[in-house]
Structure formats: C-alpha cells, structure tokens
Amino acid sequence: MRVAVVSESFLPTVNGVTTSVCRVLESLRDRGDEAVVIAPTDGDGSYAGFPVVGVPAVAYRKFPVGLPGPSVQRTLEAFGPDLVHAASPFLLGAEGIAAARRLGVPTVAVYQTDVAGYALRHRWGRGAARLARAWVRRMHEQADLTLAPSSVALAELTDLGVPRLARWGRGVDLDGFHPNLRSDDRTRALRRALAPDGQVLVGYVGRLAPEKRVERLRALRGMRGIRVVIVGDGPAAADVRRALHGVPTTFLGQLTGDDLRTAYAALDVFVHTGTEETFGQTIQEAQASGCPVVAPRAGGPIDLVEHGHTGLLYAPEDDDALAAAVAGLVADPARRARIGEAGRRAVRERSWEQVCAQLFAHYDAVLARRAASLPTAQG
C-alpha cells in the first residue's frame, strides 16, 4: 500500500498528533508499505525511511501552523498514493483532502483536536467557535472516513452531522512505559532528587497551553507531604509558574525518550487537568507506567478511566473535587498501588501494534468501498 500522510504537526514539535503519526509510519514501514509525509517542518527530511516534505508554516503560540498551497497536490501527484491519511486536519489537512478528491484518491481523516473548544479557550469568541464547527463539518464530510478517538468525540461529530464515522483510539508503548522502571536506578535517583524527604510526587505531563489548564493544580496548595512535578513546556509556562507560586513544584521541562519514561515511573499520582481532550494519550502512558490517574469526567478520559478501579474521575469544573481525589490517593499508598496495577492491566490490549492493525483495517475497508463503487468495465 502507498499512503500519503498529511499532518498538521510533526517533528520536532512533540504532541499527541506527532506521536500518533510517527507510530503509524513505523507500522507502515514494518509492513513493507510505502509512505510520504507532508507536514509543517523546517525543510524536507525523512522518518522511518520515508520522505518528509515540509510546507511553509506560521507560528501561533509556539505551534507551527502549516499553510496550504499547490505543493500539496504536486507531492501527491508525484507519489501516487492509494490513500491519503489526514492527521488532525485543519488548514493543511483540508488542502490534503481536497487535493486527494481532485485526484480521485480516497481519504481517511483522523479527528484529534476540538477546534471549537480551542477557539473558546483562546477567547476568539462564540462566533469563531461556530465558524470552527462549520469548518470541521465541511472538511470531514469530504473524507471517505473520519476516525474519532473517543465515544465523546464520536458523539460530537455525529451531532455536527459528519457522515461516515468510526472509532479509532491510540496505542501506547507498553514496553517503554512499564511499572518495572519504578525500581530502576535512574528512577530511584530522580525520586531522591525530587522528594528528599519522602514526599508523594503528584505530576502532570504534557504541553503547557491554555486549554490544558495546568494552573488548576494550585488547588493542591497547602496539601501536606506532596511535591508537584510538571513535565512539559509551552506558551502558558509563565502563567502556570505564577499560578503555582506557593505550591512546592519542580518544573522538569519537556522530556522525551528514556527521560520521559523515567519521569512517569517516578510519579506516585498523575493528574490530568484539561477538559477538552478528544483522547488523553498521557493518561495511557501513566497507566502503562503503573501510576494511578486523576482526570476530569469529560472528553477522552471517560473512556480511559474506570472510576475507582483504573483511576479517579472528578467533576470537570470542580477544583475542590480534583484536590479531594488527589488527597485521597496521597493518604493511601495501598490504594495507589491497586489502582496503578489495574490501570496497567487496562492498557495491555492497546499496544501500537494492535491499534495500528485496527487503522489498517479501516484503510482496507475504505479502499474496498471505493473499488466497489467504481463502474465495472464491460467486456
């Protein structure tokens, strides 16, 4: 199979969209397929042995936004894909879908960003949010199939009137994120540095952006015996630092690879603060690491966390409920261990290999439907 991936985000930008695209490319490579990536990057490059074609971009809140242009269709024409995979399409992805339609190539669009919620969070106004919803509907109705990451996202797209929907979640690196790392020498050293007096480490991992609402961790101010650990960076970093003044907090910055896995393993409690997540990849990574999760009862976390068993869910806008959930786990090491173990068991069937196999089944179904719709040649 020849797959063209048009992504709104790619390396060196690190986020859920980039991670998902990288894992898909690696799985395509392992299957022996061919691929090309079109994304907002600094020049051309390669990943997993596949060419990466960069397009011009403008920066918005430190995030490169790819600009559509004729190079998208030229790249598709030169590559000759069997299918176009549009990852979190917005501007660049919309052009990829449109170009594919002009070329008669089927498309699979992967919904990953709540654009309307993003508009409201960044105070663009309700008018902008309505336009964003209309744009999402128009863009996704052009695709042969739209994949939603969670039941909530699926319902939202259904309400918008988007046709041809299916559910596709995200995988997690079950070998890289593992409870066994808690006893690793690097993890022990990090814990000694972060919690020299045996404090319970309460952490957040992810982008520091307004929609992530990491400043809500100020609700933990005055809680005894804890240290807050923040892993990540972004445009809201200064605001988060100001909001957490007086809360014992260590900012580790953006981490990747072994450093990131070690940080997860060092945590005792993982807290998710945003209420607009279409999925919640960091929740899965925490669960794979055996770390109990506290998350809002909203969006993607609803599918990932079984309250009281694989984590704790709190009322989305209730900071007191967030603090109470964390306090309960801080005070009960045995419960932390039980929930951490249950979380690990819950993600064992969500390896990237298994999840990408589901994606490729969706590819095959789209190609089969397209082939069935073509007129049969008369002999």
Buried (B, 14 or more C-beta within 10 A) or exposed (E): BBBBBBBBBBBEBBBBBBBBBBBBBBBBBEEEBBBBBBBBBEEEBEBBEBBBBBBEBEEEEBBBBBBBEEBBBEBBEEBEBBBBBBBBBBBBBBBBBBBBBEEEBBBBBBBBBBBBBBBBBBEBEEEBBEBBBEBBBEBBBBBBBBBBBBEBBBEBBEEBEBEBBBBBBBBBBBEBBBBEBBEBEBBBEBBEEBBEEEBBBBBBBBBBBBBBBBBBBBBBBEBEEBBBBBBBBBBBBEBBBEBBEEBBBBBBEBBEEEBBBBBBBBBBBBBBBBBBBBBBBBBBBBBBBBBBBBBBBBBBBBBBBBEEEBBBBBEBEBBEBBBBBBBBBBEEEEBBBBBBBBBBEBBEEBBBEEBBEBBBEBBEBBBEEBEEEEEEEEE
